[in-house]
Amino acid sequence: MVVIALGQMRRRPTAFVGLAVALFLAIGTVTLFGSLFAADLTAPEAARKAAAGPGVMVIAGAFGEIAVLVAFFVVVNALGFALRQQHRELALLRTVAATPRQARRLVRGQVVATTLLVTAPGWIVGAVAARRFLAELQRRGMAAPGVRVPGTPVPMLVALAAVLAVGLVASAVAARRISRIAPAAALTAGSTENSRTGTPRLLAGIAALVGGALLLRLAATRPAEQPDKAGQAALLGSLVLLIAVALAGPLAARALAAVLGTPVRALAPGTGWLADANLRGYARRLSSAVVPVALLVGLSGTMVIMTSTAEQAESMTASSVTSGTDVWLRQVEFTLLACFAAVSTVNTLVAVTAARRREFALLRLVGATRLQLLRMLTAEAVLTAAVGVLLGAAVAGAASAAFSTATTGSAMPSVPAACWWIVAGAAALTVPGILATGLRAVRGPAAQLVSGGHE
C-alpha cells in the first residue's frame, strides 16, 4: 500500500501539490500561534504586566481561532479534491481484490506522507513568523521587551499532531464512499459524477448554516462598547457559513450556474452552451472551484467592511497610539486570511483544470479546436468567478450586517470602495489561472492523452 500510495502521488502531482501547500499553511499557522502562547506562558509575571493592551496570549487567541480554522478548512477542501481525482484508480484497486480497509489505509498513507513532507518547512516558517510578529508587537508596545519565544518543541509537535488529526479525520470521511460500495459499482461511479448531494452532507450543511446564523445573531446582540467581540463572532460566523457553502456547494453552485449561464448561452451559442453544460453537469467539480473563490471574497469582504463600519461609527475610543495599533492588527489579520484564501483559490483552480486533460483530448478528437476549447474555458472561468463572488458576497453581507447592528444600531454597514478591489482580485486569480492551466492542458497528442489519461 505504501508503494501504491507514493505512486499515486507521483502520478497526480497537481492534486497533491495543492494539498501539500494547504498542509504547509496549517502547520505554519498552528506553530506560529502556539509559539506565541508559549512565549506568554513562559514570560515572567512582571513582563506580562509591563505591556500595554490585551497581552500576547489574547492577541494570539483572537488571531489564532480564525486563522487556524481557515487553515484547516483549506486542508479539508484540498484533501477532498485530491481524493476525488483518484476515484477511478481507487475503484480499479477495489476490482482487483483490494479491501475497503486497504483503500482507506492507502488514503491515510498519502495524507501522512504529504504531511511529513511539509512538516519541517512549516515548522521553520511558523517559528520565524512567531519571532517577527512578537518583535513587532514589542515595537508597538503590545508586548514587554522581556517576552521571548521559548526554544521548546511543544508548539511544533502540537501543530503536527493537530494537522495530522484533521487530515486523518478528513481522509476517513472522504474515503468512506469509495471503500463501502461494491467494486464494480465503484468503477462505474468513477467514470461519472453523481449529481445528487448526499443526505448526510446536506444535513451537515444545514447544521452549519444554522450555526453560522446563531453566531451572527450573537454578534448582532453584542453591546456597542464591545466591537472586538462582535467582530470576532461575525468573522467566525462568516467562516461557518462558508463551511455550509462548501457542504451544500454542488447544489448552490448548480442553481447559480443555471441562472448566470442563460446570458452566456445567448452571447455565445456554441462555446457558451458547452461551458454552461459542463458546469451544471459536473457540479462537484464546479463546487471545488467555487468554494475557494467564495472563501476569498467572503472573509476578505467581511474584514474590510467591518473595519470601515467600525471607523465610521468611531467605535475605537482608546488613545491614538492604541487605535493605530488596532488598525495594524486588523490589517495583519486581513492579510493573513486573504493569503490563505488566495493560495487555496490558485491551488484548487490549477488542479481542477489540469485534471481535465483527458476531457479536452476527447473534445479535440470529436472536432473541437484548441481555440474553441479556450473560448469554452473562458466562459467557464467567468461563470466560476461570478458564482464564487456572489456566494462570498452573500456571506460577507450577512456577517457585516450583524457587526453593523451591534456597533451602529443599523443593519446597513459601510461598504468601502476596496470591496471592488476584492472582487477584481478574485476575478484576476480565477480567470487567468484557469486559462493559463488550460493552455497547458490542451497541448499534446489527443489520442495519446485519451488512451493514457496521464497528467
C-alpha positions, 0 to 999 in steps of 0.5 A, a space after each residue: 500500500 505504501 508503494 501504491 500510495 507514493 505512486 499515486 502521488 507521483 502520478 497526480 502531482 497537481 492534486 497533491 501539490 495543492 494539498 501539500 501547500 494547504 498542509 504547509 499553511 496549517 502547520 505554519 499557522 498552528 506553530 506560529 500561534 502556539 509559539 506565541 502562547 508559549 512565549 506568554 506562558 513562559 514570560 515572567 509575571 512582571 513582563 506580562 504586566 509591563 505591556 500595554 493592551 490585551 497581552 500576547 496570549 489574547 492577541 494570539 487567541 483572537 488571531 489564532 481561532 480564525 486563522 487556524 480554522 481557515 487553515 484547516 478548512 483549506 486542508 479539508 477542501 484540498 484533501 477532498 479534491 485530491 481524493 476525488 481525482 483518484 476515484 477511478 484508480 481507487 475503484 480499479 484497486 477495489 476490482 482487483 481484490 483490494 479491501 475497503 480497509 486497504 483503500 482507506 489505509 492507502 488514503 491515510 498513507 498519502 495524507 501522512 506522507 504529504 504531511 511529513 513532507 511539509 512538516 519541517 518547512 512549516 515548522 521553520 516558517 511558523 517559528 520565524 513568523 512567531 519571532 517577527 510578529 512578537 518583535 513587532 508587537 514589542 515595537 508597538 508596545 503590545 508586548 514587554 521587551 522581556 517576552 521571548 519565544 521559548 526554544 521548546 518543541 511543544 508548539 511544533 509537535 502540537 501543530 503536527 499532531 493537530 494537522 495530522 488529526 484533521 487530515 486523518 479525520 478528513 481522509 476517513 470521511 472522504 474515503 468512506 464512499 469509495 471503500 463501502 460500495 461494491 467494486 464494480 459499482 465503484 468503477 462505474 461511479 468513477 467514470 461519472 459524477 453523481 449529481 445528487 448531494 448526499 443526505 448526510 452532507 446536506 444535513 451537515 450543511 444545514 447544521 452549519 448554516 444554522 450555526 453560522 446564523 446563531 453566531 451572527 445573531 450573537 454578534 448582532 446582540 453584542 453591546 456597542 462598547 464591545 466591537 472586538 467581540 462582535 467582530 470576532 463572532 461575525 468573522 467566525 460566523 462568516 467562516 461557518 457559513 462558508 463551511 455550509 457553502 462548501 457542504 451544500 456547494 454542488 447544489 448552490 453552485 448548480 442553481 447559480 450556474 443555471 441562472 448566470 449561464 442563460 446570458 452566456 448561452 445567448 452571447 455565445 451559442 456554441 462555446 457558451 452552451 458547452 461551458 454552461 453544460 459542463 458546469 451544471 453537469 459536473 457540479 462537484 467539480 464546479 463546487 471545488 472551484 467555487 468554494 475557494 473563490 467564495 472563501 476569498 471574497 467572503 472573509 476578505 469582504 467581511 474584514 474590510 467592511 467591518 473595519 470601515 463600519 467600525 471607523 465610521 461609527 468611531 467605535 475605537 475610543 482608546 488613545 491614538 497610539 492604541 487605535 493605530 495599533 488596532 488598525 495594524 492588527 486588523 490589517 495583519 489579520 486581513 492579510 493573513 486570511 486573504 493569503 490563505 484564501 488566495 493560495 487555496 483559490 490558485 491551488 484548487 483552480 490549477 488542479 481542477 483544470 489540469 485534471 481535465 486533460 483527458 476531457 479536452 483530448 476527447 473534445 479535440 478528437 470529436 472536432 473541437 479546436 484548441 481555440 474553441 476549447 479556450 473560448 469554452 474555458 473562458 466562459 467557464 472561468 467567468 461563470 466560476 468567478 461570478 458564482 464564487 463572488 456572489 456566494 462570498 458576497 452573500 456571506 460577507 453581507 450577512 456577517 457585516 450586517 450583524 457587526 453593523 447592528 451591534 456597533 451602529 444600531 443599523 443593519 446597513 454597514 459601510 461598504 468601502 470602495 476596496 470591496 471592488 478591489 476584492 472582487 477584481 482580485 478574485 476575478 484576476 486569480 480565477 480567470 487567468 489561472 484557469 486559462 493559463 492551466 488550460 493552455 497547458 492542458 490542451 497541448 499534446 497528442 489527443 489520442 495519446 492523452 485519451 488512451 493514457 489519461 496521464 497528467 
